[in-house]
Amino acid sequence: MATPSETGSLPPGRFVRYRWWGLLAISLGVAMIIMDATIVSVSIPSIVADLGISSTEIQWVQEIYTLLFAALLLTWGRIADRVGRRRVMLTGVVIFVAASLLCAAASSGSILILGRAVQGLGGSMILPTTLALLNANFQGRERGIAFAVWGSTIGGMAAVGPLVGGWLTEHASWRWAFGINVPVGVVILAGLLLFVAESKEEISSAAQRLDLGGALLSIVGFGSLVFGLIEGRSFGWWRPADDALLQVGPLSPVPLAFLLAAVALVCFVLLERRRTNEGKGVILDLSLFRIPSFANGNVTALIVSFGEFGLILSLPLWFQNVLGYSAFQAGLALLPLALGSFLASGGVTSLARIFRPVVVVRMGLGLEILAIASLALLIAPDSTAWLTSPILLVYGMGVGLATAQLTSVILADVPVAKSGQGSATQSTARQTGSALGIAVLGTAFFTTLRNGTEDRVADAVANAPQLAGVVDSVNATSGGSIQALAADPQTAFIADAAREAMTDGASLASWIAAAALLVGLLSSLRIRQAASTVPGGSGPAGTPSGGSEPSGAASPGQEK
């Protein structure tokens, strides 16, 4: 027999009365894992000074978290449907907090990398279950509000992470960038136990056995894909980079990773199709992609995530290395993005009463495109936060409107019993898009920095070849040497050239991000058209699917 949340009614007792406290606990869980993905970036110089880790170890400290996080999302989403979403989230929080303690106490780069890997494991258990729990514990207009808070938390915490990390690094220690997760984790655990109802899928005996083959193929497929996207700039996209530590004969490992990903994911789809036809349990129910809003919404989410990471990638470096801000000041400069995202969450409820969720998504994407294109057009080496703050505020409002409502659109017609799979799928789409965005935008940003700096000082280097190593240091430190070069009158002209080149790189990355968001906006046009063609479809609450409801009926995620 299905649990109350599977049948579409809310669970009884205190879980209904205190469901908004439950929303707070779930949102804190999202905040913890999203913030931790960005909080470390501003702490890296202090970590290097304290532990003396190599550039390769620095890279893996940042990237092992994302790699394991993205690879395991789909598997944990399905396991959560089977054994209980709250149970999996509780386990994930415990693992994440324990890993944070390991990171905070790390005495070497290898221990820190291990801790970050375990954090990625815990985070992959938390994110898909947060959405599934919201889908099961809220209905109608309240579900739309819950999704709005969830989406704004993602957008806001991505910007708050550098602020918190910068403050802790400057006023305490980089170790507190991890240690802060301990008290937060305790609050999350208490909130989940007290205020969030358990929910899981009731399955037939034929589907009892877990799809181990599908789990393995999805982990290998998505893990290899994200590895290739993240490491392409470091190892080389085809041929090995000059300083690459890993190569396979004449090739970089990146194309082989992409080949492995393609083979694994094709085999994954074939296996899931066969098991579905045989009535066996699967990691991903491919029938979900027959729901137009789900299929088209995931494509849009992937494209939008590609574009949205343009600012988060390049702006912290630009603030610190071009404008000379400290880590904390750079975090403050990014704060308007978070404020805009949270402001939008307050207004999205009113908008949802007037407009369909997909229309709110398009409004948000329009604001994002306007803001990021303005930034690409206006930033200069002598810009200040007075220029960027209003732009980031508008951008954050766009993120707040688009992220939550896009989630609402994707999950609107997904049965609650399959919400773990649906949530994990959309989270995987977003993570894949983010990794792709980091790869493409990072390559554009750093290539422009290197080439632009070299071109501007080419004549000086030709006359004084010993300066070539100084110029190379700009790229090797991702612009971190600019301030030191500026302090020396003999190399100040190189610093000026690097500032201009880094600004050009940030502008180019922003233009690419704006173009990707425009493609995402165009892709969102398919969602309404596809959903409106479903004859007599119904969402989890019995609402007509897509846009076919009669006048005055509630759209998915809304009430009349």
SVG drawing of the C-alpha trace seen along z (x, -y; Angstrom):
<svg xmlns="http://www.w3.org/2000/svg" viewBox="-12 -53 79 64">
<polyline fill="none" stroke="black" stroke-width="0.4" points="0.0,0.0 1.3,-3.4 2.3,-5.9 0.1,-9.0 2.6,-11.1 2.5,-8.6 -1.2,-8.9 -1.1,-12.6 -2.3,-13.6 0.0,-15.2 1.2,-13.1 -0.8,-13.6 0.2,-14.9 3.0,-17.3 4.5,-17.0 1.7,-19.0 1.6,-21.6 5.3,-22.1 6.0,-21.5 7.5,-25.0 10.1,-24.2 10.8,-21.1 11.3,-23.3 13.9,-25.2 15.8,-22.0 15.7,-20.9 16.8,-24.3 19.7,-24.3 20.8,-20.9 20.8,-22.4 22.6,-25.5 25.3,-23.4 26.3,-21.4 26.0,-24.3 28.0,-26.7 30.7,-24.1 31.1,-23.8 32.2,-27.5 33.5,-28.3 36.8,-26.5 37.8,-28.5 38.7,-31.6 40.4,-29.5 42.9,-27.9 45.8,-30.4 45.7,-29.9 45.4,-26.1 48.5,-26.1 50.5,-28.2 49.5,-26.0 49.8,-22.5 52.3,-23.2 50.2,-21.2 51.1,-21.0 49.2,-22.6 47.9,-19.1 46.6,-18.6 44.9,-22.0 43.1,-21.0 41.8,-17.8 40.8,-19.5 38.4,-21.5 37.3,-19.0 37.0,-15.6 33.9,-17.0 32.1,-17.9 33.2,-14.6 31.8,-12.2 28.8,-14.5 27.6,-14.4 28.5,-10.7 26.4,-9.4 23.3,-11.6 21.2,-9.3 22.0,-6.2 21.2,-7.8 18.0,-9.3 16.7,-5.8 17.9,-4.2 16.1,-7.0 12.8,-6.1 13.3,-2.5 14.6,-2.8 13.2,-6.2 14.1,-9.7 14.4,-11.1 16.6,-8.2 19.0,-8.7 19.2,-12.4 19.9,-11.9 22.6,-9.4 24.0,-11.9 24.1,-14.7 26.0,-12.5 28.5,-11.5 28.9,-15.1 29.5,-16.4 32.0,-13.6 33.9,-14.4 33.9,-18.1 35.6,-17.3 38.2,-15.2 38.8,-18.2 39.1,-20.6 41.7,-18.4 43.6,-17.5 47.4,-17.6 48.2,-16.9 46.9,-17.4 46.0,-13.7 43.8,-13.7 42.1,-16.9 41.4,-15.3 40.0,-12.2 37.7,-14.3 36.5,-16.3 35.7,-13.0 33.6,-11.8 31.9,-15.2 30.9,-14.6 29.5,-11.2 27.4,-12.8 26.3,-15.7 25.1,-13.3 22.8,-11.7 21.4,-15.1 20.5,-17.0 18.1,-14.7 16.4,-13.8 15.7,-17.4 13.6,-17.9 11.9,-14.5 10.9,-15.4 9.5,-18.7 7.5,-17.0 6.1,-14.5 5.4,-16.9 3.9,-19.9 1.0,-20.3 -0.5,-22.8 0.5,-26.5 2.5,-25.6 4.7,-23.2 5.4,-26.1 6.5,-28.2 8.7,-25.4 10.4,-25.0 10.9,-28.8 12.7,-28.7 14.8,-25.7 15.8,-27.4 16.7,-30.7 18.8,-28.8 20.8,-27.3 21.3,-30.6 22.0,-32.6 24.4,-30.1 26.5,-29.9 27.3,-33.6 27.3,-33.5 30.0,-30.7 32.9,-33.0 31.7,-35.6 31.6,-33.1 34.8,-31.4 36.6,-34.8 35.5,-36.0 36.5,-32.7 39.8,-32.5 40.7,-36.1 39.4,-36.2 39.8,-32.6 41.3,-29.8 40.6,-28.1 39.7,-25.0 36.6,-26.8 35.4,-26.8 34.8,-23.1 34.2,-23.2 31.2,-25.4 29.3,-22.5 29.3,-20.7 26.8,-23.0 24.8,-23.5 24.6,-19.7 23.3,-19.2 20.5,-21.7 19.6,-19.9 19.5,-16.5 17.2,-17.8 14.9,-19.5 14.6,-16.4 13.8,-14.1 11.2,-16.5 9.5,-18.2 9.9,-16.1 7.8,-13.0 9.4,-9.9 8.3,-9.0 9.2,-6.1 8.0,-4.2 5.9,-1.0 7.2,1.5 6.1,4.9 8.0,8.0 9.1,8.2 11.0,5.0 12.5,5.6 16.1,6.2 18.2,3.1 19.5,2.5 23.2,2.9 24.2,3.0 22.4,-0.2 23.9,-1.9 27.4,-1.0 26.9,-2.1 25.4,-5.4 28.3,-6.1 30.9,-5.2 29.1,-7.1 28.4,-10.4 31.7,-10.2 33.7,-9.9 31.7,-12.6 32.2,-15.1 35.9,-14.1 36.5,-14.9 34.6,-18.2 36.5,-19.3 40.0,-18.1 40.0,-19.1 41.8,-22.4 44.4,-20.8 45.2,-17.6 44.4,-18.7 41.2,-18.2 43.0,-15.9 46.7,-16.0 48.4,-16.0 49.1,-19.5 52.7,-20.3 52.5,-20.1 50.0,-17.2 50.8,-14.6 48.6,-12.0 48.6,-10.8 47.7,-7.7 50.3,-7.3 49.9,-10.3 46.5,-11.1 45.2,-13.0 43.0,-10.9 40.1,-13.3 38.9,-11.9 39.2,-8.4 37.0,-9.5 34.4,-10.9 34.5,-7.6 34.0,-5.6 31.2,-7.9 29.4,-7.4 29.7,-3.6 28.6,-3.4 25.6,-5.7 24.4,-3.9 24.7,-0.6 22.9,-2.2 19.9,-3.2 19.7,0.2 19.9,2.0 17.2,-0.2 14.9,0.3 15.3,4.1 14.7,4.2 11.7,2.0 10.2,4.3 10.8,7.3 9.1,5.5 12.4,5.4 13.6,2.5 15.6,-0.2 17.8,-3.1 16.0,-5.4 12.5,-4.8 12.8,-5.9 9.1,-6.3 9.6,-9.6 11.0,-11.1 7.6,-10.5 6.4,-13.3 7.0,-16.4 7.4,-18.8 10.0,-16.5 12.0,-15.8 12.1,-19.3 12.5,-20.8 15.7,-18.8 17.2,-19.9 16.5,-23.5 17.9,-22.9 21.2,-21.6 21.6,-24.6 20.7,-27.1 23.1,-25.6 25.8,-25.9 25.2,-29.7 24.5,-30.4 28.0,-29.4 29.7,-32.0 29.7,-34.6 30.5,-32.3 33.5,-31.0 35.2,-34.2 34.0,-37.1 35.7,-36.1 39.1,-35.9 38.4,-39.2 37.4,-41.0 40.6,-39.8 43.2,-39.9 42.0,-42.9 40.4,-45.1 42.7,-44.0 39.9,-43.0 40.6,-40.6 38.8,-37.3 36.2,-38.7 35.8,-41.9 35.2,-39.7 32.6,-37.8 30.9,-41.1 31.0,-42.2 29.1,-39.0 26.5,-39.4 24.0,-41.4 23.6,-38.2 22.4,-36.3 20.2,-39.2 18.5,-39.3 17.9,-35.6 16.3,-35.7 14.2,-38.8 12.9,-36.9 11.8,-34.0 9.5,-36.4 8.0,-37.6 7.7,-34.4 4.5,-33.4 2.7,-36.4 3.9,-35.9 2.8,-32.3 -0.7,-33.4 -0.8,-35.4 1.5,-33.5 2.2,-29.8 5.5,-28.5 7.1,-28.3 6.3,-31.9 8.1,-32.8 11.1,-30.8 11.2,-32.8 11.0,-36.1 13.9,-34.9 16.0,-33.9 15.3,-37.3 16.6,-39.1 19.7,-36.9 20.5,-37.5 20.0,-41.3 22.3,-41.4 25.1,-39.2 25.2,-40.9 25.3,-44.3 28.3,-43.0 30.1,-41.7 29.6,-45.1 30.5,-47.4 33.2,-45.9 36.7,-47.4 39.9,-47.1 39.0,-50.2 35.4,-49.3 34.2,-49.2 31.5,-47.3 29.2,-50.3 29.0,-49.1 28.7,-45.4 26.3,-45.5 23.1,-46.5 23.9,-44.2 24.4,-41.3 21.2,-42.1 19.2,-41.8 21.1,-38.7 20.3,-37.1 16.6,-38.0 16.7,-36.2 18.3,-33.1 15.8,-33.1 12.8,-33.2 14.2,-30.7 15.8,-28.0 12.8,-27.2 10.1,-27.5 12.1,-25.4 12.2,-22.7 8.5,-23.0 7.9,-22.6 10.2,-19.6 8.5,-17.8 5.0,-19.0 3.7,-15.9 6.1,-13.4 4.2,-10.9 5.2,-11.4 6.2,-7.7 9.0,-8.5 10.0,-11.9 13.4,-10.6 14.3,-9.5 12.8,-12.7 14.7,-14.9 18.0,-13.1 17.6,-13.2 17.1,-17.0 20.0,-17.4 22.2,-15.3 21.2,-17.4 22.1,-20.6 25.4,-19.2 26.3,-18.1 25.4,-21.5 27.5,-23.2 30.5,-21.0 30.2,-21.8 29.9,-25.5 32.9,-25.4 34.9,-23.6 33.9,-26.0 33.8,-29.2 36.9,-28.4 38.8,-27.6 37.6,-30.9 38.5,-32.9 42.0,-31.5 42.9,-31.3 42.1,-35.0 44.1,-35.8 47.2,-33.9 47.0,-35.1 46.0,-38.6 48.8,-39.1 51.4,-37.6 50.2,-39.7 50.3,-43.0 53.9,-42.5 55.3,-40.6 57.7,-43.5 59.0,-43.9 59.6,-40.1 61.4,-40.1 63.8,-42.7 64.2,-41.1 63.6,-37.3 64.0,-36.9 60.6,-38.4 59.0,-35.4 58.9,-33.5 57.3,-36.4 54.5,-36.5 54.0,-32.7 53.4,-33.2 50.3,-35.1 48.7,-32.1 50.2,-29.6 48.6,-31.3 45.3,-32.1 46.1,-35.8 47.1,-35.5 50.5,-37.0 49.1,-40.3 49.1,-42.2 52.8,-41.3 53.8,-42.3 52.0,-45.6 53.9,-46.4 57.2,-46.2 57.8,-49.2 59.8,-47.0 56.9,-44.5 54.0,-46.9 53.3,-47.1 52.9,-43.3 50.3,-43.6 48.4,-46.2 48.5,-44.0 47.2,-41.0 44.4,-43.1 43.2,-44.1 43.5,-40.5 41.6,-39.1 38.9,-41.7 38.6,-40.6 38.4,-37.0 35.6,-37.7 33.8,-39.7 34.1,-36.8 33.0,-34.2 30.0,-36.4 29.0,-36.8 29.2,-33.0 27.1,-32.5 24.5,-35.0 24.4,-33.2 23.8,-29.9 21.0,-31.4 19.4,-32.7 19.5,-29.1 17.9,-28.0 15.2,-30.6 14.4,-29.4 14.5,-25.8 11.9,-26.7 9.5,-27.6 9.2,-23.9 8.0,-23.0 4.6,-24.6 4.0,-23.4 4.9,-19.8 3.0,-19.7 -0.1,-21.1 -0.3,-18.2 -0.8,-15.6 -4.5,-14.6 -6.0,-14.2 -2.7,-13.8 -2.6,-14.4 0.0,-15.4 0.5,-14.0 -2.3,-16.0 -4.6,-15.3 -4.1,-18.6 -4.2,-18.6 -0.8,-18.3 1.0,-21.2 -1.1,-23.9 -4.3,-22.1 -6.2,-22.9 -9.4,-24.9 -9.7,-28.5 -9.5,-28.9 -8.0,-25.5 -4.8,-25.3 -1.6,-24.7 0.9,-22.3 2.3,-23.5 -0.6,-25.9 -4.1,-25.9 -7.2,-27.5"/>
</svg>
